[in-house]
């Protein structure tokens, strides 16, 4: 069989031309002969996609759900998360220190409150985290205690997750473990971080292969319709990632900051100095023993940054810790930033601020959570991250289908064309 006839059969089998195309001689396009370096990129993209696709699909689906984890958790556990709102709103809250004391009194004496999510609506309760050691397994359990801000009464407690039992956790806690660690014990964070690095490489190879070498940019963004399933599958595969490329870059980069924090910060420090916040200590002055209350610490933050609202707070450790507030604030043009504010536990002074508006390494680090969660653009940003998470299983599925189509096409050509097929390469 002539090489041109083999090419017709190959294109027919992949849906690139119709069955009724005349079988007149066709010239082999230069595209059919891939340069060695382009073939390397193609194979890299193929094998990264096949080997990582299932993992990325799981990470993507769970990430999409976790974009709205608060809303889902409130829907599943309204008796814990929701309270009756007062007509005065936040002005009717009990003093914050009273709310914290209620949470402390509800947990074992050998446990410490570590972190709290602030109510973002008038119907939400305070959510406090604390950890306690499981004496039987020697591992740690992470638990929640919820407090009504209007009455300072505990609305309930629950196990968030445990280090020793994968499935002994709340539903959302299980999703977090699956998303950040793929349920891998020990070094799960690093494992997912390495996957993120390889996913970034796969994304780069995909961009390179998609790039229109003929300069026809309009065709590069169009799904051909109507078209055969093979062509439609191909268009969906190449455009699913391109349309959400800015989101992909933001999510993958910020994901590295969470799963490989030491390595991420080391790279950032090559370009800019980073403040070593772990070296900060709250030290009492002479004859000063009492700690600043959470109410006073918050007042100090609001005096310095009155335009924002609190999203979370990490409470001081027993010895010499400090308050760490995360504050969301409007930047302009529909953007929202998240700054981290460190407050001395004794005198209430601001120790340090990681502000995304600062053009330094600390500011760059401050962007990562807002980018990863989508909060940087509010609801549109969260929806964009939600769609990006769902795009990963779609890209994986269409990629596998395309790979199987190519294998089938190669078998057909080899059967019909004998040795001549070895001279063809499939784009």
CORWO-V498353 format. One record per pair of residues at least 4 apart in sequence whose ideal C-beta (glycine too) atoms are under 8 Angstrom apart, sorted by the first residue. I is the first residue (numbers start at 1). GAP is how many residues later the second one is. D is the distance in Angstrom with one decimal. If there is no record, write none. Layout:
I & GAP & D
I & GAP & D
//
This chain:
1 & 4 & 5.0
1 & 5 & 5.7
1 & 415 & 5.6
1 & 416 & 5.0
1 & 417 & 7.5
1 & 419 & 6.6
2 & 4 & 7.1
2 & 23 & 7.1
2 & 418 & 7.8
3 & 4 & 6.6
3 & 25 & 6.6
3 & 414 & 7.6
3 & 417 & 5.4
3 & 420 & 6.6
3 & 421 & 7.2
4 & 4 & 6.8
4 & 21 & 4.4
4 & 22 & 4.6
4 & 23 & 7.4
4 & 24 & 7.4
5 & 4 & 6.5
5 & 18 & 6.2
5 & 412 & 8.0
6 & 4 & 6.2
6 & 407 & 5.4
6 & 410 & 6.5
6 & 411 & 4.2
6 & 414 & 5.8
6 & 415 & 6.3
6 & 418 & 6.4
7 & 4 & 6.3
7 & 19 & 5.7
7 & 21 & 6.5
7 & 25 & 7.2
7 & 417 & 7.0
8 & 4 & 6.2
8 & 9 & 7.4
8 & 13 & 6.5
8 & 15 & 5.8
8 & 18 & 6.3
9 & 4 & 6.4
9 & 403 & 6.2
9 & 404 & 6.3
9 & 407 & 5.8
9 & 408 & 7.8
10 & 4 & 6.7
10 & 399 & 5.3
10 & 402 & 7.2
10 & 403 & 5.1
10 & 414 & 6.8
10 & 416 & 6.9
11 & 5 & 4.1
11 & 6 & 4.7
11 & 10 & 8.0
12 & 4 & 7.8
12 & 5 & 6.2
12 & 6 & 7.7
12 & 7 & 5.8
12 & 9 & 7.2
13 & 392 & 7.7
13 & 395 & 6.6
13 & 396 & 4.5
13 & 399 & 5.2
13 & 400 & 7.9
14 & 216 & 5.0
14 & 217 & 7.9
14 & 391 & 5.6
14 & 392 & 7.2
14 & 395 & 5.2
14 & 412 & 7.9
15 & 212 & 7.0
15 & 213 & 3.4
15 & 214 & 6.6
15 & 215 & 2.9
15 & 216 & 4.5
15 & 217 & 8.0
15 & 219 & 7.9
15 & 390 & 7.9
16 & 214 & 7.5
16 & 215 & 6.5
17 & 4 & 4.7
18 & 210 & 8.0
28 & 4 & 5.1
28 & 5 & 7.3
31 & 396 & 5.6
32 & 392 & 6.5
32 & 393 & 6.1
32 & 394 & 8.0
32 & 395 & 6.6
33 & 392 & 6.3
34 & 4 & 4.9
34 & 5 & 4.6
34 & 8 & 6.9
34 & 391 & 5.2
34 & 393 & 7.1
35 & 4 & 7.0
36 & 4 & 6.6
37 & 4 & 6.8
38 & 4 & 6.3
38 & 171 & 7.9
39 & 4 & 6.3
39 & 386 & 7.4
40 & 4 & 6.2
41 & 4 & 6.3
41 & 164 & 5.0
41 & 167 & 5.4
41 & 168 & 6.3
42 & 4 & 6.3
42 & 163 & 7.7
42 & 167 & 6.1
43 & 4 & 6.2
44 & 4 & 6.0
44 & 157 & 7.3
44 & 158 & 7.8
44 & 161 & 5.2
45 & 4 & 6.1
45 & 157 & 6.0
45 & 160 & 3.8
45 & 161 & 5.7
45 & 164 & 6.0
46 & 4 & 6.4
46 & 357 & 6.6
47 & 4 & 5.9
48 & 4 & 5.6
48 & 150 & 5.8
48 & 151 & 7.8
48 & 153 & 6.4
48 & 154 & 4.0
48 & 157 & 7.1
49 & 4 & 5.3
49 & 153 & 5.9
49 & 346 & 7.6
49 & 347 & 6.9
49 & 350 & 4.8
50 & 349 & 7.5
50 & 350 & 7.1
50 & 353 & 6.8
52 & 4 & 5.3
52 & 143 & 6.0
52 & 146 & 5.8
52 & 147 & 6.1
52 & 150 & 6.6
53 & 4 & 6.1
53 & 339 & 7.8
53 & 342 & 7.6
53 & 343 & 3.4
53 & 346 & 6.5
53 & 347 & 7.0
54 & 4 & 6.8
54 & 342 & 6.9
55 & 4 & 6.3
55 & 127 & 6.5
55 & 140 & 5.5
56 & 4 & 5.8
56 & 139 & 7.0
56 & 143 & 5.8
56 & 336 & 4.7
56 & 340 & 6.6
57 & 4 & 6.3
57 & 335 & 5.3
57 & 336 & 3.8
57 & 339 & 5.1
58 & 4 & 6.2
58 & 120 & 6.7
58 & 124 & 6.7
59 & 4 & 5.9
59 & 120 & 6.0
59 & 123 & 7.3
59 & 133 & 6.8
59 & 136 & 7.2
59 & 330 & 7.8
59 & 333 & 7.1
60 & 4 & 6.4
60 & 328 & 7.4
60 & 329 & 4.1
60 & 330 & 6.5
60 & 331 & 7.0
60 & 332 & 3.2
60 & 333 & 6.0
61 & 4 & 6.8
61 & 328 & 6.3
61 & 329 & 6.9
61 & 331 & 7.6
61 & 332 & 6.2
62 & 4 & 6.1
62 & 113 & 5.1
62 & 116 & 5.1
62 & 117 & 4.0
62 & 327 & 7.7
63 & 4 & 6.9
63 & 116 & 5.6
63 & 188 & 7.6
63 & 322 & 7.2
63 & 326 & 4.1
64 & 321 & 7.5
64 & 322 & 4.7
64 & 323 & 7.7
64 & 324 & 7.9
64 & 325 & 3.3
64 & 326 & 5.3
65 & 4 & 6.9
65 & 7 & 6.7
65 & 110 & 5.8
65 & 324 & 8.0
66 & 106 & 7.6
66 & 109 & 5.9
66 & 110 & 6.6
66 & 113 & 5.9
67 & 306 & 6.8
67 & 307 & 6.0
67 & 315 & 5.0
67 & 316 & 8.0
67 & 318 & 5.2
67 & 319 & 4.7
67 & 322 & 7.2
68 & 4 & 5.6
68 & 314 & 7.1
68 & 318 & 7.2
69 & 4 & 5.9
69 & 103 & 5.1
69 & 106 & 7.1
69 & 107 & 7.7
70 & 4 & 6.3
70 & 47 & 7.7
70 & 50 & 7.4
71 & 4 & 6.4
72 & 4 & 6.3
72 & 100 & 6.5
73 & 4 & 5.9
73 & 8 & 6.0
73 & 97 & 7.8
73 & 98 & 7.9
73 & 99 & 4.9
74 & 4 & 6.2
74 & 7 & 4.3
74 & 8 & 5.9
74 & 50 & 7.4
76 & 95 & 6.3
76 & 96 & 7.7
77 & 4 & 5.3
77 & 81 & 7.6
77 & 93 & 7.9
78 & 4 & 4.6
79 & 76 & 7.1
79 & 77 & 6.5
80 & 45 & 7.2
80 & 64 & 7.8
80 & 66 & 5.0
80 & 75 & 5.8
80 & 76 & 4.3
80 & 78 & 6.6
81 & 43 & 6.4
81 & 44 & 5.9
81 & 46 & 7.4
81 & 65 & 6.7
82 & 41 & 5.1
82 & 42 & 6.7
82 & 43 & 7.0
83 & 40 & 6.2
83 & 41 & 7.2
83 & 42 & 5.2
83 & 65 & 4.6
83 & 66 & 7.3
83 & 67 & 6.5
83 & 72 & 6.6
84 & 39 & 7.6
84 & 66 & 7.5
85 & 4 & 7.2
85 & 37 & 4.0
85 & 38 & 4.9
85 & 65 & 7.7
86 & 6 & 3.7
86 & 36 & 7.6
86 & 64 & 5.0
87 & 5 & 7.6
88 & 4 & 4.0
89 & 33 & 5.2
90 & 32 & 7.2
90 & 59 & 7.8
92 & 58 & 5.4
93 & 6 & 7.5
93 & 56 & 4.4
93 & 57 & 6.4
94 & 4 & 4.7
94 & 5 & 5.8
94 & 55 & 6.6
94 & 56 & 6.8
94 & 57 & 6.8
94 & 58 & 4.1
95 & 4 & 7.3
95 & 198 & 7.9
95 & 200 & 5.6
96 & 4 & 6.3
96 & 197 & 7.3
96 & 198 & 4.3
96 & 199 & 4.7
96 & 202 & 6.4
97 & 4 & 6.3
97 & 196 & 4.4
97 & 197 & 5.4
97 & 198 & 5.7
98 & 4 & 6.6
98 & 54 & 4.7
99 & 4 & 6.9
99 & 27 & 5.8
99 & 48 & 5.1
99 & 50 & 6.0
99 & 53 & 5.1
100 & 4 & 6.3
100 & 13 & 6.9
100 & 16 & 8.0
100 & 28 & 7.9
100 & 194 & 5.7
100 & 215 & 7.2
101 & 4 & 6.2
101 & 51 & 7.7
102 & 4 & 6.6
102 & 45 & 5.1
102 & 50 & 4.7
102 & 51 & 6.6
102 & 52 & 5.7
103 & 4 & 6.9
103 & 10 & 5.8
103 & 13 & 7.9
103 & 23 & 7.2
103 & 25 & 4.5
103 & 42 & 4.9
103 & 44 & 5.2
103 & 51 & 7.0
104 & 9 & 6.1
106 & 39 & 5.0
106 & 48 & 4.6
106 & 51 & 6.5
107 & 4 & 4.6
107 & 6 & 7.1
107 & 23 & 5.1
107 & 25 & 7.7
107 & 36 & 7.5
107 & 38 & 5.9
107 & 50 & 7.8
108 & 24 & 5.8
110 & 22 & 6.9
110 & 23 & 7.9
111 & 19 & 4.7
111 & 20 & 6.7
111 & 21 & 4.5
111 & 32 & 7.9
112 & 18 & 6.2
112 & 19 & 7.6
112 & 203 & 8.0
112 & 205 & 7.2
112 & 206 & 6.5
113 & 15 & 5.2
113 & 16 & 7.2
113 & 17 & 5.2
113 & 32 & 8.0
113 & 202 & 5.2
114 & 15 & 5.2
114 & 16 & 6.1
114 & 17 & 6.6
114 & 200 & 6.6
114 & 201 & 6.5
115 & 13 & 7.3
115 & 14 & 4.3
115 & 197 & 6.7
115 & 198 & 7.5
115 & 199 & 5.0
115 & 200 & 7.2
116 & 10 & 5.8
116 & 11 & 6.3
116 & 12 & 4.8
116 & 13 & 7.1
116 & 196 & 6.4
116 & 197 & 5.4
116 & 198 & 7.8
116 & 199 & 6.9
117 & 9 & 7.4
117 & 10 & 4.3
117 & 194 & 7.4
117 & 195 & 5.2
118 & 8 & 7.1
118 & 191 & 7.9
118 & 192 & 4.6
118 & 193 & 5.9
118 & 194 & 6.0
118 & 195 & 6.7
119 & 4 & 7.9
119 & 5 & 3.7
119 & 6 & 6.6
119 & 7 & 6.3
119 & 30 & 5.9
120 & 4 & 6.1
120 & 191 & 7.3
125 & 21 & 4.4
125 & 22 & 6.0
125 & 23 & 5.6
125 & 24 & 6.8
125 & 30 & 5.4
126 & 20 & 6.7
126 & 21 & 4.5
126 & 22 & 8.0
126 & 23 & 5.8
127 & 17 & 5.9
127 & 19 & 5.8
128 & 16 & 6.7
128 & 17 & 4.9
128 & 18 & 7.5
128 & 19 & 6.9
129 & 13 & 6.4
129 & 14 & 7.5
129 & 15 & 6.3
129 & 31 & 7.1
130 & 12 & 7.7
130 & 13 & 5.7
130 & 14 & 8.0
130 & 15 & 6.8
131 & 9 & 5.1
131 & 10 & 6.8
131 & 11 & 5.3
131 & 12 & 7.4
132 & 8 & 7.2
132 & 9 & 5.5
132 & 11 & 6.7
133 & 5 & 7.3
133 & 6 & 7.5
133 & 7 & 5.7
133 & 8 & 7.6
134 & 4 & 6.9
134 & 5 & 5.3
134 & 6 & 6.8
134 & 7 & 5.4
134 & 28 & 6.6
134 & 29 & 7.9
134 & 30 & 6.3
137 & 26 & 7.9
137 & 27 & 4.1
139 & 23 & 6.7
139 & 24 & 3.9
139 & 25 & 4.1
140 & 22 & 7.6
140 & 23 & 5.3
141 & 18 & 6.2
141 & 20 & 7.8
141 & 21 & 4.6
141 & 22 & 7.4
142 & 17 & 7.7
142 & 18 & 4.4
142 & 19 & 5.6
142 & 20 & 7.3
142 & 31 & 7.5
143 & 14 & 6.3
143 & 15 & 6.7
143 & 16 & 5.5
143 & 17 & 5.8
144 & 13 & 6.5
144 & 14 & 5.2
144 & 16 & 5.3
144 & 26 & 8.0
145 & 9 & 6.1
145 & 11 & 7.7
145 & 12 & 4.9
146 & 8 & 6.7
146 & 9 & 4.5
146 & 10 & 5.3
146 & 11 & 7.3
147 & 5 & 6.4
147 & 6 & 7.0
147 & 7 & 5.6
147 & 8 & 6.8
148 & 4 & 6.9
148 & 5 & 5.0
148 & 6 & 7.8
148 & 7 & 5.5
158 & 12 & 5.9
159 & 9 & 6.9
159 & 10 & 6.6
159 & 11 & 6.7
159 & 14 & 7.8
160 & 9 & 6.6
160 & 10 & 5.7
160 & 13 & 4.4
161 & 7 & 7.6
161 & 8 & 3.6
161 & 9 & 7.1
161 & 12 & 3.9
161 & 13 & 6.8
161 & 15 & 7.4
161 & 16 & 5.8
162 & 6 & 5.3
162 & 7 & 6.6
163 & 22 & 7.9
165 & 4 & 7.7
166 & 8 & 7.8
166 & 11 & 7.2
166 & 17 & 5.3
167 & 7 & 6.9
169 & 4 & 4.1
169 & 5 & 4.6
169 & 8 & 6.7
170 & 4 & 6.9
171 & 4 & 6.7
172 & 4 & 6.6
173 & 4 & 6.6
174 & 4 & 6.2
175 & 4 & 6.0
176 & 4 & 6.0
177 & 4 & 5.5
177 & 6 & 6.0
177 & 11 & 7.8
178 & 4 & 6.4
178 & 5 & 5.7
180 & 8 & 7.1
180 & 9 & 6.2
180 & 12 & 6.1
180 & 78 & 7.1
180 & 79 & 6.7
181 & 7 & 2.7
181 & 8 & 5.9
181 & 10 & 7.2
181 & 11 & 6.2
182 & 6 & 6.1
182 & 9 & 6.5
182 & 10 & 5.9
183 & 5 & 7.1
184 & 4 & 3.6
184 & 7 & 5.0
184 & 8 & 7.8
187 & 4 & 5.9
188 & 4 & 6.4
189 & 4 & 6.2
189 & 69 & 7.7
189 & 70 & 4.8
189 & 71 & 7.6
190 & 4 & 6.4
190 & 69 & 6.8
190 & 70 & 6.5
191 & 4 & 6.7
192 & 4 & 6.5
192 & 63 & 7.7
192 & 67 & 5.0
193 & 4 & 6.8
193 & 62 & 7.5
193 & 63 & 6.1
193 & 66 & 3.3
193 & 67 & 3.7
193 & 70 & 7.7
194 & 4 & 6.5
194 & 66 & 7.9
195 & 4 & 6.0
196 & 4 & 6.5
196 & 56 & 5.6
196 & 59 & 4.7
196 & 60 & 5.3
196 & 63 & 6.3
196 & 64 & 7.8
197 & 4 & 6.9
197 & 59 & 6.9
197 & 63 & 7.8
198 & 4 & 6.4
199 & 4 & 6.4
199 & 53 & 6.0
200 & 4 & 6.6
200 & 52 & 5.0
200 & 53 & 7.9
200 & 56 & 8.0
201 & 4 & 6.5
202 & 4 & 6.3
203 & 4 & 6.6
203 & 38 & 6.7
203 & 42 & 7.7
203 & 45 & 5.8
203 & 46 & 7.8
203 & 49 & 7.0
204 & 4 & 6.6
205 & 4 & 6.3
206 & 4 & 6.1
206 & 32 & 7.7
206 & 35 & 5.6
207 & 4 & 6.4
207 & 35 & 7.6
207 & 38 & 7.2
209 & 29 & 7.9
210 & 10 & 6.8
210 & 28 & 5.1
210 & 31 & 7.9
210 & 32 & 6.0
211 & 9 & 7.8
212 & 4 & 5.3
212 & 5 & 5.8
212 & 7 & 6.8
212 & 8 & 4.3
216 & 4 & 6.7
217 & 4 & 7.1
218 & 4 & 6.6
220 & 22 & 7.9
221 & 18 & 6.9
221 & 21 & 7.3
222 & 13 & 7.7
223 & 9 & 7.1
223 & 12 & 4.2
223 & 13 & 6.8
223 & 16 & 6.3
224 & 7 & 5.7
224 & 8 & 7.3
224 & 11 & 5.8
225 & 7 & 7.3
227 & 4 & 4.0
227 & 5 & 5.0
227 & 8 & 7.4
228 & 4 & 6.9
229 & 4 & 5.9
230 & 4 & 6.6
230 & 172 & 8.0
230 & 175 & 5.5
231 & 4 & 6.4
232 & 4 & 6.4
233 & 4 & 6.3
233 & 165 & 5.2
233 & 168 & 5.2
233 & 169 & 6.0
233 & 172 & 7.5
234 & 4 & 6.5
234 & 164 & 7.7
234 & 168 & 5.9
235 & 4 & 5.9
236 & 4 & 5.8
236 & 158 & 7.1
236 & 162 & 5.2
237 & 158 & 6.2
237 & 161 & 3.7
237 & 162 & 5.6
237 & 165 & 5.8
238 & 4 & 6.6
239 & 4 & 5.8
240 & 4 & 7.3
240 & 151 & 4.9
240 & 154 & 5.3
240 & 155 & 5.0
240 & 158 & 7.1
241 & 4 & 6.4
241 & 7 & 6.5
241 & 150 & 6.7
241 & 154 & 5.7
244 & 4 & 5.7
244 & 140 & 7.2
244 & 143 & 6.5
244 & 144 & 4.7
244 & 147 & 5.6
245 & 4 & 6.5
246 & 4 & 6.5
247 & 4 & 6.0
247 & 137 & 5.0
247 & 138 & 6.2
247 & 140 & 7.7
247 & 141 & 4.3
248 & 4 & 6.0
248 & 140 & 6.1
249 & 4 & 6.0
250 & 4 & 6.1
250 & 121 & 4.2
250 & 122 & 7.3
250 & 126 & 7.9
251 & 4 & 6.0
251 & 120 & 7.1
251 & 121 & 5.9
251 & 134 & 6.2
251 & 137 & 6.0
252 & 4 & 6.9
253 & 4 & 7.2
253 & 115 & 7.5
253 & 118 & 7.3
254 & 4 & 6.9
254 & 113 & 7.7
254 & 114 & 4.1
254 & 115 & 7.1
254 & 117 & 4.5
254 & 118 & 3.6
255 & 4 & 6.0
255 & 117 & 6.2
256 & 4 & 5.3
256 & 7 & 7.7
256 & 8 & 5.1
257 & 4 & 6.2
257 & 7 & 4.6
257 & 8 & 7.9
257 & 108 & 6.9
257 & 111 & 4.3
257 & 115 & 7.9
258 & 110 & 7.3
258 & 114 & 7.0
260 & 4 & 5.4
261 & 4 & 6.1
262 & 4 & 6.4
263 & 4 & 6.7
264 & 4 & 6.5
265 & 4 & 6.1
265 & 9 & 5.8
265 & 100 & 7.3
266 & 4 & 7.4
268 & 4 & 6.3
268 & 6 & 6.1
268 & 93 & 4.9
268 & 96 & 6.1
268 & 97 & 6.8
269 & 4 & 6.9
269 & 5 & 5.2
269 & 92 & 6.5
271 & 90 & 7.0
272 & 88 & 5.2
272 & 89 & 3.4
272 & 92 & 7.0
273 & 87 & 6.9
273 & 88 & 5.8
274 & 87 & 4.4
274 & 88 & 6.2
274 & 91 & 6.9
275 & 77 & 5.9
275 & 79 & 7.6
275 & 87 & 5.4
277 & 65 & 6.4
277 & 75 & 6.2
277 & 77 & 8.0
280 & 42 & 6.1
280 & 62 & 6.1
280 & 71 & 5.4
280 & 72 & 6.6
281 & 39 & 4.5
281 & 41 & 7.7
282 & 34 & 6.6
282 & 38 & 5.3
282 & 39 & 6.4
282 & 40 & 4.7
282 & 62 & 4.8
282 & 63 & 4.1
282 & 64 & 5.3
282 & 69 & 7.8
283 & 37 & 6.6
283 & 63 & 7.1
284 & 4 & 4.2
284 & 5 & 6.1
284 & 62 & 4.7
285 & 61 & 7.0
285 & 62 & 6.9
288 & 58 & 5.8
288 & 59 & 7.5
290 & 56 & 7.8
291 & 25 & 7.0
291 & 54 & 5.0
291 & 55 & 6.1
292 & 4 & 4.7
292 & 5 & 5.3
292 & 8 & 7.9
292 & 31 & 7.9
292 & 51 & 7.5
292 & 52 & 7.1
292 & 53 & 5.8
292 & 54 & 6.1
292 & 55 & 6.6
292 & 56 & 4.2
293 & 4 & 7.0
294 & 4 & 6.2
294 & 19 & 7.3
294 & 21 & 7.5
294 & 29 & 7.1
295 & 4 & 6.4
296 & 4 & 6.6
296 & 52 & 5.1
297 & 4 & 6.8
297 & 26 & 4.6
297 & 28 & 7.6
297 & 46 & 4.6
297 & 48 & 7.5
297 & 51 & 5.6
298 & 4 & 6.2
298 & 12 & 7.0
298 & 15 & 8.0
298 & 27 & 7.4
299 & 4 & 6.4
299 & 49 & 7.8
300 & 4 & 6.8
300 & 43 & 5.9
300 & 48 & 4.6
300 & 49 & 7.1
300 & 50 & 6.5
301 & 4 & 6.1
301 & 9 & 7.5
301 & 24 & 5.3
301 & 26 & 6.7
301 & 40 & 5.4
301 & 42 & 6.5
301 & 49 & 7.5
302 & 4 & 5.7
304 & 37 & 7.7
304 & 46 & 6.0
305 & 22 & 6.0
305 & 24 & 6.7
305 & 34 & 7.0
305 & 36 & 7.1
307 & 22 & 5.3
307 & 23 & 6.8
308 & 19 & 4.0
308 & 20 & 5.9
308 & 21 & 3.3
308 & 22 & 8.0
308 & 31 & 7.1
309 & 18 & 6.8
309 & 19 & 5.8
309 & 20 & 7.5
310 & 15 & 5.9
310 & 16 & 7.3
310 & 17 & 5.7
310 & 18 & 8.0
311 & 15 & 4.7
311 & 16 & 6.7
311 & 17 & 5.0
311 & 27 & 6.9
312 & 13 & 7.6
312 & 14 & 4.5
313 & 10 & 6.3
313 & 11 & 6.7
313 & 12 & 5.2
313 & 13 & 7.3
314 & 9 & 7.1
314 & 10 & 4.0
315 & 6 & 7.7
315 & 8 & 6.8
316 & 5 & 3.6
316 & 6 & 5.6
316 & 7 & 6.0
316 & 29 & 4.2
317 & 4 & 3.3
320 & 25 & 7.9
321 & 24 & 6.3
322 & 20 & 5.3
322 & 21 & 6.0
322 & 22 & 5.8
322 & 23 & 5.3
322 & 29 & 6.0
323 & 19 & 7.3
323 & 20 & 4.1
323 & 21 & 8.0
323 & 22 & 6.2
324 & 16 & 6.4
324 & 17 & 7.3
324 & 18 & 5.7
324 & 19 & 7.7
325 & 15 & 7.2
325 & 16 & 4.4
325 & 18 & 6.7
326 & 12 & 5.9
326 & 13 & 7.6
326 & 14 & 5.7
326 & 15 & 7.9
326 & 43 & 7.7
327 & 11 & 7.1
327 & 12 & 5.3
327 & 13 & 7.9
327 & 14 & 6.2
328 & 8 & 5.7
328 & 9 & 7.3
328 & 10 & 5.5
328 & 47 & 6.8
329 & 7 & 6.9
329 & 8 & 5.7
329 & 9 & 7.9
329 & 10 & 6.6
330 & 5 & 7.5
330 & 6 & 5.8
330 & 7 & 7.9
331 & 4 & 4.1
331 & 5 & 6.3
331 & 6 & 4.8
331 & 25 & 7.7
331 & 26 & 7.1
334 & 43 & 6.4
334 & 44 & 6.8
334 & 46 & 7.6
335 & 41 & 5.9
335 & 42 & 6.6
336 & 34 & 6.8
336 & 39 & 5.9
336 & 40 & 6.0
336 & 41 & 7.3
336 & 42 & 5.8
337 & 18 & 7.8
337 & 19 & 4.3
337 & 20 & 6.7
337 & 29 & 7.3
337 & 30 & 7.5
337 & 33 & 6.1
337 & 39 & 7.2
338 & 18 & 6.8
338 & 28 & 6.4
338 & 29 & 8.0
338 & 31 & 5.5
338 & 32 & 4.6
338 & 37 & 6.7
339 & 14 & 6.1
339 & 15 & 6.2
339 & 16 & 4.8
339 & 17 & 6.5
339 & 27 & 6.0
340 & 13 & 7.1
340 & 14 & 4.1
340 & 26 & 6.1
341 & 9 & 6.3
341 & 11 & 7.9
341 & 12 & 5.3
341 & 13 & 8.0
342 & 8 & 7.0
342 & 9 & 4.2
342 & 10 & 4.5
342 & 11 & 7.2
343 & 5 & 6.3
343 & 6 & 7.1
343 & 7 & 5.9
343 & 8 & 6.6
344 & 4 & 6.3
344 & 5 & 4.8
344 & 6 & 7.7
344 & 7 & 5.5
354 & 8 & 4.6
354 & 9 & 7.0
354 & 11 & 6.2
354 & 12 & 4.2
355 & 7 & 7.4
355 & 8 & 5.8
355 & 11 & 6.2
356 & 7 & 5.2
356 & 8 & 8.0
356 & 10 & 4.2
356 & 11 & 4.8
356 & 14 & 7.1
357 & 6 & 6.6
358 & 4 & 6.4
358 & 5 & 3.7
358 & 8 & 7.9
359 & 4 & 6.1
360 & 4 & 7.2
361 & 4 & 6.5
362 & 4 & 6.4
363 & 4 & 7.1
364 & 4 & 7.8
366 & 4 & 7.9
367 & 4 & 5.6
367 & 9 & 7.4
368 & 4 & 6.1
369 & 4 & 6.0
369 & 6 & 7.5
370 & 5 & 4.8
370 & 6 & 4.1
371 & 5 & 5.6
372 & 13 & 7.6
373 & 8 & 8.0
373 & 9 & 7.0
373 & 12 & 6.9
374 & 7 & 3.7
374 & 8 & 3.8
374 & 9 & 7.3
374 & 10 & 6.0
374 & 11 & 3.7
374 & 12 & 7.4
375 & 6 & 6.3
375 & 7 & 6.8
376 & 5 & 5.2
377 & 4 & 2.8
377 & 5 & 7.7
377 & 7 & 6.9
378 & 4 & 7.2
379 & 4 & 6.3
380 & 4 & 6.3
381 & 4 & 6.6
382 & 4 & 6.3
383 & 4 & 6.4
384 & 4 & 6.4
385 & 4 & 6.5
386 & 4 & 6.9
387 & 4 & 6.4
388 & 4 & 7.6
390 & 4 & 6.6
391 & 4 & 5.8
392 & 4 & 6.3
393 & 4 & 6.1
394 & 4 & 6.3
395 & 4 & 5.9
396 & 4 & 6.4
397 & 4 & 6.5
398 & 4 & 6.3
399 & 4 & 6.3
400 & 4 & 6.4
401 & 4 & 6.4
402 & 4 & 6.5
403 & 4 & 6.6
404 & 4 & 6.4
405 & 4 & 6.3
406 & 4 & 6.3
406 & 20 & 5.5
407 & 4 & 6.6
408 & 4 & 6.5
409 & 4 & 6.3
409 & 17 & 6.4
410 & 4 & 6.0
410 & 11 & 7.4
410 & 16 & 6.6
411 & 4 & 6.2
412 & 4 & 6.2
413 & 4 & 5.2
413 & 8 & 4.4
413 & 11 & 6.4
414 & 4 & 7.6
414 & 7 & 4.5
416 & 5 & 7.8
417 & 4 & 4.1
417 & 7 & 7.8
419 & 4 & 7.9
420 & 4 & 7.5
//
